[in-house]
Amino acid sequence: MLSRISQLGARLLRETRAAGNLTTNSGNNYQGQVSRHSAPAKSILFSTATSSHHDEGGEDKEKISVTFVNKDGTEKTISVPVGMSMLEAAHENDIELEGACEGSLACSTCHVIVMDVKDYNKLEDPTDEENDMLDLAFGLTETSRLGCQVIAKPELDGVRLALPAATRNFAVDGFVPKPH
């Protein structure tokens, strides 16, 4: 239930931002508008999971081509709607990108490696929270990002993302913390 609520909240904020409806609310009471005086949207959204119903209005969303390079070197090219995270796109297309925290920036299991530096430079800079999680990632490179934080946009059409050889998920990998 909480995951569905966060998905709806993230989607509402994205749609509001895209429509240009972010206005300042002069009072302290919530009136259904997002204040420009709040933290930047980049800091607010810890989950980039979107609803799987992205075509509610019957409109076709623009799509980009993304190629995932698997651990064994095989490639799978998929079409990803603009605005969708690479984590969600991978899940919808049966690509083995774990995402243990469901895009809440609490793990590094959706670690991907952007294969072209030019594509990497088209991405927004990672937040401090993302960098903290990337520090825990297996096989970290200069072009590593979390798949939940890489959002499809037209200029990323043709991007190639490599999946690292392994992930670090302490709960799944059998890590049991020792009491102090």
C-alpha positions in Angstrom: 0.0 0.0 0.0 2.8 2.4 0.9 4.6 1.7 -2.4 1.4 2.6 -4.3 1.0 5.8 -2.4 4.6 6.8 -3.1 4.1 5.9 -6.8 1.0 8.2 -6.9 2.8 11.0 -5.1 5.8 10.9 -7.4 3.6 10.8 -10.4 1.5 13.7 -9.2 4.6 15.8 -8.6 6.0 15.0 -12.0 2.8 15.8 -13.8 2.4 19.0 -11.8 6.0 20.0 -12.6 5.5 19.2 -16.3 2.3 21.2 -16.5 4.0 24.2 -14.9 1.5 24.3 -12.1 4.1 24.7 -9.3 2.9 27.9 -7.5 3.7 29.5 -4.2 1.1 29.0 -1.5 1.1 32.1 0.7 -0.5 30.5 3.7 0.8 27.6 5.8 -2.3 25.4 5.1 -2.0 22.8 2.4 -4.3 23.8 -0.5 -3.3 21.2 -3.1 -0.3 23.2 -4.5 3.4 22.6 -4.1 5.3 25.5 -2.7 8.4 26.8 -4.5 9.8 27.5 -1.0 10.0 23.8 -0.2 13.1 21.8 -0.8 14.0 21.3 -4.5 12.0 18.5 -6.2 15.2 16.6 -6.8 15.6 16.3 -3.0 11.9 15.5 -2.3 11.6 12.5 -4.6 13.4 9.6 -3.0 11.3 7.2 -5.2 11.2 7.4 -8.9 8.8 4.5 -9.3 6.0 5.3 -11.5 2.6 3.8 -12.0 2.4 1.1 -14.6 -0.7 2.9 -16.0 1.2 5.7 -17.8 -1.2 6.1 -20.7 -4.4 6.9 -18.8 -5.5 9.7 -21.1 -5.2 7.4 -24.1 -2.2 9.5 -25.3 0.9 7.8 -26.6 4.0 8.8 -24.7 7.2 9.4 -26.5 9.6 6.5 -26.1 13.4 6.1 -26.3 15.5 3.1 -27.1 17.6 1.7 -24.2 20.0 -1.2 -24.5 20.8 -3.3 -21.4 24.0 -5.3 -21.5 23.7 -8.3 -19.2 26.4 -9.8 -17.1 27.1 -12.5 -19.7 27.4 -9.9 -22.5 24.1 -10.5 -24.2 22.1 -7.4 -25.0 18.4 -6.5 -24.9 17.1 -3.3 -26.5 13.8 -2.0 -25.2 11.5 1.0 -25.7 11.1 3.1 -22.6 8.5 5.9 -22.1 10.0 9.3 -21.4 9.7 9.9 -17.6 10.1 6.3 -16.6 13.0 5.1 -14.5 15.4 2.5 -15.9 14.6 0.3 -12.8 10.9 0.2 -13.7 11.7 -0.3 -17.4 13.9 -3.2 -16.6 11.3 -4.8 -14.4 8.6 -4.4 -17.0 10.9 -6.1 -19.6 12.2 -9.0 -17.5 15.7 -7.6 -17.2 17.5 -8.8 -14.1 18.0 -5.5 -12.3 17.1 -6.1 -8.7 15.9 -2.9 -7.0 15.5 -4.4 -3.6 14.3 -1.1 -2.0 11.8 -0.4 -4.9 13.5 2.9 -5.9 13.5 4.5 -2.4 17.3 5.2 -2.4 18.0 2.7 0.3 20.2 0.2 -1.5 22.5 -0.1 -4.5 21.0 -3.2 -6.1 19.8 -1.3 -9.2 23.3 -0.2 -10.0 23.9 0.3 -13.7 26.9 1.5 -15.7 26.3 4.0 -18.4 28.6 2.7 -21.2 29.1 6.0 -23.0 30.5 9.1 -21.2 28.6 11.3 -23.5 25.3 9.8 -22.3 26.5 9.9 -18.7 27.1 13.6 -19.0 23.5 14.1 -20.2 22.2 12.9 -16.8 21.5 15.2 -13.9 24.2 15.1 -11.3 23.6 12.4 -8.7 22.2 13.6 -5.3 24.2 13.1 -2.1 21.8 10.3 -1.2 22.4 8.5 -4.5 26.2 8.9 -4.1 26.0 7.4 -0.6 24.2 4.3 -2.0 26.6 4.1 -5.0 29.5 3.9 -2.5 28.1 0.5 -1.5 27.7 -0.8 -5.1 29.7 -3.7 -6.4 32.0 -2.8 -9.3 31.6 1.0 -9.1 32.9 2.9 -12.1 33.1 6.6 -13.0 29.9 6.3 -15.0 27.9 4.3 -12.4 24.4 5.3 -11.5 21.4 3.8 -9.7 18.8 2.6 -12.2 16.0 4.1 -10.1 17.5 7.6 -10.5 18.1 7.4 -14.3 14.9 8.8 -15.9 14.2 8.4 -19.6 14.4 11.6 -21.5 14.6 12.2 -25.3 18.3 13.1 -25.2 19.1 9.6 -23.8 17.7 7.8 -26.8 20.1 5.0 -27.7 21.7 4.8 -24.2 23.5 1.6 -23.3 23.5 0.4 -19.7 25.6 -2.4 -18.5 24.6 -4.5 -15.5 27.5 -5.2 -13.1 28.6 -8.8 -12.5 27.1 -8.8 -9.0 25.1 -6.7 -6.5 25.4 -6.2 -2.8 22.2 -6.8 -1.0 23.0 -7.6 2.6 19.6 -9.0 3.4 19.6 -11.4 0.4 23.3 -12.2 0.5 23.0 -13.7 3.9 24.6 -10.8 5.8 23.7 -11.0 9.5 25.0 -8.1 11.6 26.7 -9.1 14.9 25.4 -7.4 18.0 27.8 -5.0 19.8 
